[in-house]
Amino acid sequence: MSGETEEIEEKTGRDFPLPEYLLPWFYENKRDLPWRKSKDAYAVWVSEIMLQQTRVEAAKEHYIRFMRELPTVFDLAACDDEKLMKLWEGLGYYSRARNLKKCAVQVVNEYGGVFPRDKSALLKLPGIGEYTAGAVSSIAYDEKNPAVDGNVLRVCARAEGDFTPIDDPKRRKALTEKLAAVYPDEAGDYTQSLMELGALVCLPENPKCGACPLRGHCVAEREGWQARLPVMPPKAEKKREKLAVFLVRTPSGAALRKRPAKGVLAGMWEFPNVPFGGLSAAEKEAEGEFLRAALREFGVENYSLQGKKEHTHVFTHLVWDMTAYILDTADMPAALQVFPLGKIRTELSIASAFRWCLDLL
């Protein structure tokens, strides 16, 4: 064992985020968020699913609109798929929306529309894992079940001075058990206080230690380890792909197609596109032939090119470098579906990677 490792082990594990530090701070500093206006399990569940991989500010208006259109689990279970995806539009990770409906149908059919408070029962529902089960059961029902997300892992890694990699499943399991042992009767507030501390104070970079209710009880703050904790996994290099996207404008509207039922953006509407290697200076002369061949596959023979624009869309593990070709045609592309622009903007769920194209139509 190295001297540094021995020193770290001597200094860690003595303190832990306890309710008496966090709850008073939470009651005074918590944000006014729309999903905190109700402890109804349905509302809590929708918000927690929506906030996965989505920033709070981006989720607010989506949540308000979603709950206005689908105020109960019965409404969601009966919702038309196209309407559901339109309500979810812009949030990304659309499999979450599909699992929402599957879960709603099961809650209606098996539980009469009332979400179970038991964590083990929640875990059997589609799209609900350990974190969401803990969040719903604690926030909606004050069950003493921790909800350990990235914010909580970061807060606790620093508070304890824990150098276990943050993505280690054993760390998450051990932390969940340790938190459960100190959960107060105000379980939902405690769950939210841990999340809130990570969101407002214990930031990934430049944490606001001077404003932290755990100051004096945090190992990282005491030892100056804030920048070293939590220990993050190495970042995987994003795969890059190039796409040529065709904005086909006809007298009846613009042409779209649905993506395959599986894979990236499964089942979403998109503007037609093909893999595109890009064009070198020597290949520029062949651009016209490339366009003709690609568009022929979609049933477009006669067209006039009006312009093109480049755009980059970044997914979690993938980057699309996109070139959009804007063209007018009198043809009705047989391999595509044409919709009026008004309907495309207001009724159809366009995959987020292609929404920038709407401004070019």
Secondary structure, DSSP 8 states (H G I E B T S, - for coil): --HHHHHHHHHSSS----HHHHHHHHHHH----GGGG---HHHHHHHHHHHTTS-HHHHHHHHHHHHHH--SHHHHHT--HHHHHHHHTTS--THHHHHHHHHHHHHHHHHTT---SSHHHHTTSTT--HHHHHHHHHHHH--S-----HHHHHHHHHHHT--S-TT-HHHHHHHHHHHHTT--S-HHHHHHHHHHHHHHTS-SSS--GGG-TTTTT-HHHHHT-GGG-S--------EEEEEEEEEEEETTEEEEEE--SSSTTTT-EE--EEE-----GGGGGGHHHHHHHHHHHTT--S-EEEEEEEEEEE-SSEEEEEEEEEEE-SS--TTSEEE-HHHHHHTS-B-GGGGGGGGG-
